[in-house]
Amino acid sequence: MTWSVPALGKPLELRGVTLPNRIAMSPMCQYSAGPDGLPTDWHLTHLGARAVGGAGLVITEASAVLSEGRISPRDTGIWSPAHVDAWRPITAFTAAQGAVPAIQLAHAGFKASTYWPFTQKRGGVPDADGGWQPVGPGKQPFVPAYRTPKALDEAGIAAVIAAFAQAAEYALDAGFQAVEIHAAHGYLLHEFYSPLTNHRTDGWGGGRPARMRLAVAVATAVRAAVGPDVPVLARVSATDWVDDGWDVTDTVELARELVAAGVDLIDCSSGGATPTTDMWGPIGPGYQVPLAERVRRDAGVPTGAVGRITEPEQAECIISDGQADLVLIGQELLRDPYWPRRALAKLGGQPHWPDQYADAF
């Protein structure tokens, strides 16, 4: 049989790391961490299965750079040596399957300290139940049921930037080969650059350059922390889907600044800054792909496309037509951990199943 290499199956070089294909596992919160944000056997099984399934890049869920940066008490983090030790078996297994392990570094901002989402309760967690004080660009909560955030002052902002840098160092020590900065979905960095949530009048608010300043400062600090050879990605909300909110034209400018600061690829998601809009915008197959295409074309930077990408032919066209350089698969990988290998085989590529599973195919 004659095999071909689909565009989806071609390697992607990002600095000193080569992804074996253009398929990434999108970060997806599992809300299954142990005490103090430590990953568990669930994460080993969950992430490891997708590495076995053939994803070239396996990105963890949003992992907080500070304890108060967690969305809920059951979110993972990477703010201490204990987290390094807990992540090491997971990264080692992921890499042994041929995938590149990456971690998404995050701070939930005014969306932090919420109830575990698998309960019926909603809103801010009381202190007695493990809650804590969230922070943000101002004092307005995301919704009235959430805890009122504390507006970050200069010292607080400096501490957040330093925490992202320290978390990036911890990530390398834990065995991660790439990092992604979470600057989307209404979490802290997005809260600062969106005009819907940042109403400051100091040097961290006002015009677009000042609102972008925190995201760019974090990117600069993370790049310095990981050195010249480690890929740094950034997930952004390319539009707020709201009139007078952040839009894709703004994102083009942010992408240029982030790449100048050391980011290698812009992962284009959307929404999440306000509760009055659908976080995911006008949902449909590949609905965010045009955002990745626009940023790639107008900013001249590599991009990742995410959102309702489910079919191999759809993913192949995104890469072969130059709409994005990487596809990030989320829910479809929850349904089928082996989607990458099945997709590449369906597209005419040579399947490479693990020896333990080869007899089944």
VOZA-822596 format. One record per residue (C-alpha): residue number from 1; residue in three letters; x, y, z. Coordinates in steps of 0.25 Angstrom, whole numbers, always signed. Layout:
BEGIN
+-----+------+-------+-------+-------+
! pos ! code !     u !     v !     w !
+-----+------+-------+-------+-------+
! NUM !  ALA !     X !     Y !     Z !
...
+-----+------+-------+-------+-------+
This chain:
BEGIN
+-----+------+-------+-------+-------+
! pos ! code !     u !     v !     w !
+-----+------+-------+-------+-------+
!   1 !  MET !    +0 !    +0 !    +0 !
!   2 !  THR !    +5 !   +14 !    -3 !
!   3 !  TRP !    +5 !   +24 !    +8 !
!   4 !  SER !    +5 !   +39 !    +7 !
!   5 !  VAL !    +7 !   +49 !   +18 !
!   6 !  PRO !    -5 !   +58 !   +20 !
!   7 !  ALA !    -2 !   +73 !   +23 !
!   8 !  LEU !    -8 !   +69 !   +37 !
!   9 !  GLY !    +3 !   +59 !   +39 !
!  10 !  LYS !   +15 !   +68 !   +36 !
!  11 !  PRO !   +24 !   +72 !   +47 !
!  12 !  LEU !   +24 !   +86 !   +52 !
!  13 !  GLU !   +37 !   +92 !   +57 !
!  14 !  LEU !   +35 !  +102 !   +69 !
!  15 !  ARG !   +49 !  +107 !   +73 !
!  16 !  GLY !   +56 !   +95 !   +79 !
!  17 !  VAL !   +45 !   +86 !   +79 !
!  18 !  THR !   +38 !   +78 !   +67 !
!  19 !  LEU !   +24 !   +74 !   +68 !
!  20 !  PRO !   +22 !   +60 !   +61 !
!  21 !  ASN !    +9 !   +65 !   +55 !
!  22 !  ARG !    -1 !   +77 !   +54 !
!  23 !  ILE !   -11 !   +72 !   +64 !
!  24 !  ALA !   -11 !   +77 !   +79 !
!  25 !  MET !   -19 !   +73 !   +90 !
!  26 !  SER !   -27 !   +86 !   +95 !
!  27 !  PRO !   -26 !   +90 !  +109 !
!  28 !  MET !   -38 !   +85 !  +116 !
!  29 !  CYS !   -41 !   +87 !  +131 !
!  30 !  GLN !   -43 !   +74 !  +138 !
!  31 !  TYR !   -46 !   +79 !  +152 !
!  32 !  SER !   -40 !   +67 !  +158 !
!  33 !  ALA !   -28 !   +72 !  +165 !
!  34 !  GLY !   -24 !   +67 !  +179 !
!  35 !  PRO !   -21 !   +77 !  +191 !
!  36 !  ASP !   -14 !   +90 !  +187 !
!  37 !  GLY !   -15 !   +88 !  +172 !
!  38 !  LEU !    -7 !   +75 !  +171 !
!  39 !  PRO !   -10 !   +67 !  +159 !
!  40 !  THR !   -14 !   +52 !  +161 !
!  41 !  ASP !   -15 !   +39 !  +155 !
!  42 !  TRP !   -27 !   +44 !  +147 !
!  43 !  HIS !   -18 !   +54 !  +140 !
!  44 !  LEU !    -8 !   +43 !  +137 !
!  45 !  THR !   -18 !   +34 !  +131 !
!  46 !  HIS !   -26 !   +46 !  +124 !
!  47 !  LEU !   -13 !   +52 !  +118 !
!  48 !  GLY !    -6 !   +39 !  +115 !
!  49 !  ALA !   -17 !   +33 !  +107 !
!  50 !  ARG !   -17 !   +45 !   +98 !
!  51 !  ALA !    -2 !   +44 !   +96 !
!  52 !  VAL !    -4 !   +29 !   +93 !
!  53 !  GLY !   -15 !   +33 !   +83 !
!  54 !  GLY !    -5 !   +41 !   +75 !
!  55 !  ALA !    -7 !   +56 !   +78 !
!  56 !  GLY !    +6 !   +62 !   +75 !
!  57 !  LEU !    +5 !   +73 !   +86 !
!  58 !  VAL !    -2 !   +70 !   +99 !
!  59 !  ILE !    -6 !   +82 !  +107 !
!  60 !  THR !   -11 !   +81 !  +121 !
!  61 !  GLU !   -23 !   +88 !  +127 !
!  62 !  ALA !   -21 !  +103 !  +132 !
!  63 !  SER !   -11 !  +101 !  +143 !
!  64 !  ALA !   -11 !  +113 !  +153 !
!  65 !  VAL !    +2 !  +120 !  +155 !
!  66 !  LEU !    -3 !  +124 !  +169 !
!  67 !  SER !   -12 !  +117 !  +178 !
!  68 !  GLU !   -22 !  +129 !  +178 !
!  69 !  GLY !   -21 !  +128 !  +163 !
!  70 !  ARG !   -29 !  +115 !  +162 !
!  71 !  ILE !   -43 !  +115 !  +157 !
!  72 !  SER !   -48 !  +105 !  +168 !
!  73 !  PRO !   -41 !   +97 !  +179 !
!  74 !  ARG !   -41 !   +85 !  +169 !
!  75 !  ASP !   -32 !   +92 !  +159 !
!  76 !  THR !   -17 !   +88 !  +156 !
!  77 !  GLY !    -6 !   +98 !  +159 !
!  78 !  ILE !    +9 !   +99 !  +158 !
!  79 !  TRP !   +14 !  +109 !  +168 !
!  80 !  SER !   +23 !  +100 !  +177 !
!  81 !  PRO !   +33 !   +89 !  +177 !
!  82 !  ALA !   +22 !   +79 !  +181 !
!  83 !  HIS !   +15 !   +82 !  +168 !
!  84 !  VAL !   +28 !   +79 !  +160 !
!  85 !  ASP !   +29 !   +65 !  +167 !
!  86 !  ALA !   +14 !   +62 !  +164 !
!  87 !  TRP !   +15 !   +66 !  +149 !
!  88 !  ARG !   +28 !   +58 !  +146 !
!  89 !  PRO !   +21 !   +44 !  +144 !
!  90 !  ILE !   +11 !   +51 !  +135 !
!  91 !  THR !   +21 !   +58 !  +126 !
!  92 !  ALA !   +30 !   +46 !  +126 !
!  93 !  PHE !   +19 !   +36 !  +121 !
!  94 !  THR !   +14 !   +47 !  +111 !
!  95 !  ALA !   +28 !   +49 !  +105 !
!  96 !  ALA !   +30 !   +34 !  +104 !
!  97 !  GLN !   +18 !   +32 !   +95 !
!  98 !  GLY !   +25 !   +42 !   +85 !
!  99 !  ALA !   +16 !   +54 !   +89 !
! 100 !  VAL !   +21 !   +67 !   +94 !
! 101 !  PRO !   +16 !   +70 !  +108 !
! 102 !  ALA !   +12 !   +85 !  +110 !
! 103 !  ILE !    +5 !   +92 !  +121 !
! 104 !  GLN !    -4 !  +104 !  +121 !
! 105 !  LEU !    +0 !  +114 !  +131 !
! 106 !  ALA !   -12 !  +122 !  +136 !
! 107 !  HIS !   -18 !  +132 !  +146 !
! 108 !  ALA !   -33 !  +132 !  +147 !
! 109 !  GLY !   -34 !  +147 !  +152 !
! 110 !  PHE !   -48 !  +150 !  +156 !
! 111 !  LYS !   -53 !  +137 !  +152 !
! 112 !  ALA !   -45 !  +130 !  +163 !
! 113 !  SER !   -50 !  +124 !  +176 !
! 114 !  THR !   -63 !  +118 !  +170 !
! 115 !  TYR !   -70 !  +105 !  +174 !
! 116 !  TRP !   -66 !   +91 !  +169 !
! 117 !  PRO !   -74 !   +91 !  +156 !
! 118 !  PHE !   -79 !   +77 !  +158 !
! 119 !  THR !   -87 !   +81 !  +170 !
! 120 !  GLN !  -101 !   +89 !  +169 !
! 121 !  LYS !   -95 !  +101 !  +176 !
! 122 !  ARG !   -90 !  +113 !  +168 !
! 123 !  GLY !   -83 !  +126 !  +171 !
! 124 !  GLY !   -72 !  +129 !  +180 !
! 125 !  VAL !   -67 !  +119 !  +190 !
! 126 !  PRO !   -68 !  +123 !  +205 !
! 127 !  ASP !   -55 !  +123 !  +213 !
! 128 !  ALA !   -60 !  +112 !  +221 !
! 129 !  ASP !   -61 !  +103 !  +209 !
! 130 !  GLY !   -47 !  +107 !  +204 !
! 131 !  GLY !   -50 !  +120 !  +197 !
! 132 !  TRP !   -40 !  +131 !  +195 !
! 133 !  GLN !   -40 !  +146 !  +191 !
! 134 !  PRO !   -40 !  +147 !  +176 !
! 135 !  VAL !   -33 !  +159 !  +169 !
! 136 !  GLY !   -35 !  +166 !  +156 !
! 137 !  PRO !   -33 !  +179 !  +148 !
! 138 !  GLY !   -44 !  +186 !  +157 !
! 139 !  LYS !   -54 !  +183 !  +168 !
! 140 !  GLN !   -66 !  +178 !  +159 !
! 141 !  PRO !   -69 !  +163 !  +160 !
! 142 !  PHE !   -71 !  +154 !  +148 !
! 143 !  VAL !   -86 !  +152 !  +152 !
! 144 !  PRO !   -92 !  +157 !  +165 !
! 145 !  ALA !   -92 !  +142 !  +171 !
! 146 !  TYR !   -76 !  +142 !  +170 !
! 147 !  ARG !   -67 !  +148 !  +181 !
! 148 !  THR !   -64 !  +163 !  +179 !
! 149 !  PRO !   -49 !  +164 !  +174 !
! 150 !  LYS !   -38 !  +172 !  +180 !
! 151 !  ALA !   -33 !  +182 !  +169 !
! 152 !  LEU !   -18 !  +179 !  +167 !
! 153 !  ASP !    -8 !  +190 !  +171 !
! 154 !  GLU !    +6 !  +191 !  +165 !
! 155 !  ALA !   +12 !  +181 !  +175 !
! 156 !  GLY !    +1 !  +171 !  +172 !
! 157 !  ILE !    +3 !  +172 !  +157 !
! 158 !  ALA !   +18 !  +170 !  +159 !
! 159 !  ALA !   +15 !  +158 !  +167 !
! 160 !  VAL !    +6 !  +152 !  +156 !
! 161 !  ILE !   +17 !  +154 !  +146 !
! 162 !  ALA !   +27 !  +148 !  +155 !
! 163 !  ALA !   +18 !  +136 !  +158 !
! 164 !  PHE !   +16 !  +133 !  +143 !
! 165 !  ALA !   +32 !  +133 !  +141 !
! 166 !  GLN !   +34 !  +124 !  +153 !
! 167 !  ALA !   +23 !  +115 !  +148 !
! 168 !  ALA !   +30 !  +114 !  +135 !
! 169 !  GLU !   +43 !  +110 !  +142 !
! 170 !  TYR !   +35 !  +100 !  +150 !
! 171 !  ALA !   +29 !   +94 !  +137 !
! 172 !  LEU !   +43 !   +92 !  +131 !
! 173 !  ASP !   +47 !   +85 !  +144 !
! 174 !  ALA !   +35 !   +76 !  +143 !
! 175 !  GLY !   +38 !   +71 !  +129 !
! 176 !  PHE !   +29 !   +80 !  +121 !
! 177 !  GLN !   +35 !   +83 !  +107 !
! 178 !  ALA !   +26 !   +95 !  +104 !
! 179 !  VAL !   +17 !  +105 !  +111 !
! 180 !  GLU !    +5 !  +112 !  +108 !
! 181 !  ILE !    +1 !  +125 !  +114 !
! 182 !  HIS !   -14 !  +126 !  +117 !
! 183 !  ALA !   -19 !  +140 !  +112 !
! 184 !  ALA !   -33 !  +136 !  +108 !
! 185 !  HIS !   -47 !  +133 !  +113 !
! 186 !  GLY !   -49 !  +145 !  +123 !
! 187 !  TYR !   -37 !  +141 !  +132 !
! 188 !  LEU !   -28 !  +151 !  +137 !
! 189 !  LEU !   -19 !  +154 !  +125 !
! 190 !  HIS !   -32 !  +155 !  +116 !
! 191 !  GLU !   -38 !  +164 !  +127 !
! 192 !  PHE !   -27 !  +174 !  +126 !
! 193 !  TYR !   -27 !  +175 !  +111 !
! 194 !  SER !   -42 !  +175 !  +108 !
! 195 !  PRO !   -49 !  +189 !  +109 !
! 196 !  LEU !   -61 !  +182 !  +115 !
! 197 !  THR !   -54 !  +178 !  +128 !
! 198 !  ASN !   -42 !  +188 !  +129 !
! 199 !  HIS !   -47 !  +202 !  +133 !
! 200 !  ARG !   -34 !  +206 !  +140 !
! 201 !  THR !   -28 !  +220 !  +137 !
! 202 !  ASP !   -13 !  +217 !  +141 !
! 203 !  GLY !    -2 !  +211 !  +133 !
! 204 !  TRP !    -9 !  +197 !  +132 !
! 205 !  GLY !   -22 !  +203 !  +126 !
! 206 !  GLY !   -28 !  +213 !  +117 !
! 207 !  GLY !   -24 !  +211 !  +102 !
! 208 !  ARG !   -21 !  +198 !   +96 !
! 209 !  PRO !    -6 !  +198 !   +98 !
! 210 !  ALA !    -7 !  +200 !  +113 !
! 211 !  ARG !   -18 !  +189 !  +114 !
! 212 !  MET !    -9 !  +179 !  +106 !
! 213 !  ARG !    +3 !  +183 !  +115 !
! 214 !  LEU !    +0 !  +172 !  +125 !
! 215 !  ALA !    -1 !  +160 !  +115 !
! 216 !  VAL !   +12 !  +165 !  +108 !
! 217 !  ALA !   +19 !  +167 !  +121 !
! 218 !  VAL !   +16 !  +152 !  +125 !
! 219 !  ALA !   +20 !  +147 !  +111 !
! 220 !  THR !   +33 !  +155 !  +113 !
! 221 !  ALA !   +36 !  +149 !  +127 !
! 222 !  VAL !   +32 !  +135 !  +122 !
! 223 !  ARG !   +41 !  +135 !  +110 !
! 224 !  ALA !   +53 !  +140 !  +119 !
! 225 !  ALA !   +50 !  +129 !  +129 !
! 226 !  VAL !   +50 !  +117 !  +119 !
! 227 !  GLY !   +61 !  +122 !  +110 !
! 228 !  PRO !   +63 !  +123 !   +95 !
! 229 !  ASP !   +59 !  +108 !   +91 !
! 230 !  VAL !   +46 !  +105 !   +98 !
! 231 !  PRO !   +33 !  +108 !   +90 !
! 232 !  VAL !   +24 !  +118 !   +97 !
! 233 !  LEU !    +9 !  +118 !   +92 !
! 234 !  ALA !    -2 !  +128 !   +96 !
! 235 !  ARG !   -17 !  +126 !   +96 !
! 236 !  VAL !   -25 !  +138 !   +94 !
! 237 !  SER !   -39 !  +142 !   +92 !
! 238 !  ALA !   -38 !  +148 !   +78 !
! 239 !  THR !   -52 !  +154 !   +80 !
! 240 !  ASP !   -62 !  +157 !   +91 !
! 241 !  TRP !   -73 !  +156 !   +82 !
! 242 !  VAL !   -79 !  +169 !   +87 !
! 243 !  ASP !   -80 !  +182 !   +80 !
! 244 !  ASP !   -69 !  +192 !   +86 !
! 245 !  GLY !   -62 !  +180 !   +92 !
! 246 !  TRP !   -49 !  +174 !   +88 !
! 247 !  ASP !   -49 !  +169 !   +74 !
! 248 !  VAL !   -40 !  +162 !   +64 !
! 249 !  THR !   -34 !  +175 !   +59 !
! 250 !  ASP !   -29 !  +177 !   +73 !
! 251 !  THR !   -24 !  +163 !   +74 !
! 252 !  VAL !   -15 !  +165 !   +61 !
! 253 !  GLU !    -8 !  +176 !   +69 !
! 254 !  LEU !    -7 !  +168 !   +82 !
! 255 !  ALA !    -1 !  +156 !   +74 !
! 256 !  ARG !   +10 !  +165 !   +68 !
! 257 !  GLU !   +13 !  +170 !   +82 !
! 258 !  LEU !   +13 !  +156 !   +88 !
! 259 !  VAL !   +22 !  +150 !   +77 !
! 260 !  ALA !   +32 !  +161 !   +79 !
! 261 !  ALA !   +32 !  +158 !   +93 !
! 262 !  GLY !   +36 !  +143 !   +90 !
! 263 !  VAL !   +23 !  +136 !   +87 !
! 264 !  ASP !   +24 !  +126 !   +76 !
! 265 !  LEU !    +9 !  +123 !   +73 !
! 266 !  ILE !    -4 !  +130 !   +76 !
! 267 !  ASP !   -15 !  +120 !   +80 !
! 268 !  CYS !   -28 !  +127 !   +75 !
! 269 !  SER !   -40 !  +124 !   +84 !
! 270 !  SER !   -51 !  +135 !   +87 !
! 271 !  GLY !   -61 !  +140 !   +97 !
! 272 !  GLY !   -62 !  +139 !  +112 !
! 273 !  ALA !   -60 !  +154 !  +117 !
! 274 !  THR !   -75 !  +156 !  +121 !
! 275 !  PRO !   -87 !  +148 !  +125 !
! 276 !  THR !   -96 !  +155 !  +116 !
! 277 !  THR !   -90 !  +148 !  +104 !
! 278 !  ASP !   -89 !  +134 !  +100 !
! 279 !  MET !   -74 !  +131 !  +103 !
! 280 !  TRP !   -73 !  +123 !   +91 !
! 281 !  GLY !   -79 !  +132 !   +81 !
! 282 !  PRO !   -87 !  +127 !   +69 !
! 283 !  ILE !   -84 !  +112 !   +71 !
! 284 !  GLY !   -83 !  +104 !   +58 !
! 285 !  PRO !   -73 !   +95 !   +51 !
! 286 !  GLY !   -59 !  +102 !   +52 !
! 287 !  TYR !   -66 !  +115 !   +56 !
! 288 !  GLN !   -53 !  +121 !   +61 !
! 289 !  VAL !   -44 !  +117 !   +49 !
! 290 !  PRO !   -46 !  +130 !   +42 !
! 291 !  LEU !   -40 !  +137 !   +55 !
! 292 !  ALA !   -28 !  +129 !   +54 !
! 293 !  GLU !   -27 !  +131 !   +39 !
! 294 !  ARG !   -28 !  +146 !   +40 !
! 295 !  VAL !   -18 !  +147 !   +51 !
! 296 !  ARG !    -8 !  +138 !   +43 !
! 297 !  ARG !   -10 !  +146 !   +31 !
! 298 !  ASP !   -10 !  +160 !   +36 !
! 299 !  ALA !    +0 !  +159 !   +47 !
! 300 !  GLY !    +9 !  +149 !   +40 !
! 301 !  VAL !   +10 !  +140 !   +52 !
! 302 !  PRO !    +7 !  +125 !   +53 !
! 303 !  THR !    -6 !  +122 !   +59 !
! 304 !  GLY !   -14 !  +110 !   +65 !
! 305 !  ALA !   -29 !  +108 !   +61 !
! 306 !  VAL !   -39 !  +102 !   +72 !
! 307 !  GLY !   -53 !  +100 !   +73 !
! 308 !  ARG !   -63 !   +90 !   +68 !
! 309 !  ILE !   -52 !   +83 !   +59 !
! 310 !  THR !   -57 !   +69 !   +58 !
! 311 !  GLU !   -54 !   +63 !   +45 !
! 312 !  PRO !   -41 !   +59 !   +39 !
! 313 !  GLU !   -44 !   +65 !   +25 !
! 314 !  GLN !   -48 !   +78 !   +32 !
! 315 !  ALA !   -35 !   +78 !   +40 !
! 316 !  GLU !   -27 !   +75 !   +28 !
! 317 !  CYS !   -32 !   +87 !   +20 !
! 318 !  ILE !   -29 !   +96 !   +32 !
! 319 !  ILE !   -15 !   +93 !   +31 !
! 320 !  SER !   -13 !   +91 !   +16 !
! 321 !  ASP !   -21 !  +103 !   +12 !
! 322 !  GLY !   -12 !  +112 !   +21 !
! 323 !  GLN !   -23 !  +116 !   +31 !
! 324 !  ALA !   -15 !  +112 !   +43 !
! 325 !  ASP !    -2 !  +104 !   +46 !
! 326 !  LEU !    -8 !   +95 !   +57 !
! 327 !  VAL !   -21 !   +90 !   +60 !
! 328 !  LEU !   -25 !   +88 !   +75 !
! 329 !  ILE !   -35 !   +77 !   +77 !
! 330 !  GLY !   -44 !   +78 !   +90 !
! 331 !  GLN !   -57 !   +70 !   +92 !
! 332 !  GLU !   -54 !   +61 !   +80 !
! 333 !  LEU !   -42 !   +56 !   +88 !
! 334 !  LEU !   -51 !   +54 !  +100 !
! 335 !  ARG !   -60 !   +45 !   +91 !
! 336 !  ASP !   -49 !   +38 !   +84 !
! 337 !  PRO !   -34 !   +38 !   +90 !
! 338 !  TYR !   -29 !   +32 !   +77 !
! 339 !  TRP !   -35 !   +42 !   +68 !
! 340 !  PRO !   -21 !   +47 !   +63 !
! 341 !  ARG !   -17 !   +33 !   +59 !
! 342 !  ARG !   -30 !   +30 !   +52 !
! 343 !  ALA !   -30 !   +44 !   +45 !
! 344 !  LEU !   -16 !   +42 !   +40 !
! 345 !  ALA !   -20 !   +28 !   +35 !
! 346 !  LYS !   -33 !   +33 !   +28 !
! 347 !  LEU !   -25 !   +44 !   +21 !
! 348 !  GLY !   -15 !   +34 !   +15 !
! 349 !  GLY !    -4 !   +34 !   +25 !
! 350 !  GLN !    +3 !   +22 !   +30 !
! 351 !  PRO !    -3 !   +18 !   +44 !
! 352 !  HIS !    +7 !   +16 !   +55 !
! 353 !  TRP !    +0 !    +9 !   +66 !
! 354 !  PRO !    +7 !    +6 !   +79 !
! 355 !  ASP !   +12 !    -9 !   +79 !
! 356 !  GLN !    +3 !   -12 !   +90 !
! 357 !  TYR !    -9 !    -8 !   +81 !
! 358 !  ALA !    -4 !   -12 !   +67 !
! 359 !  ASP !   -11 !   -25 !   +66 !
! 360 !  ALA !   -25 !   -18 !   +67 !
! 361 !  PHE !   -23 !   -10 !   +54 !
+-----+------+-------+-------+-------+
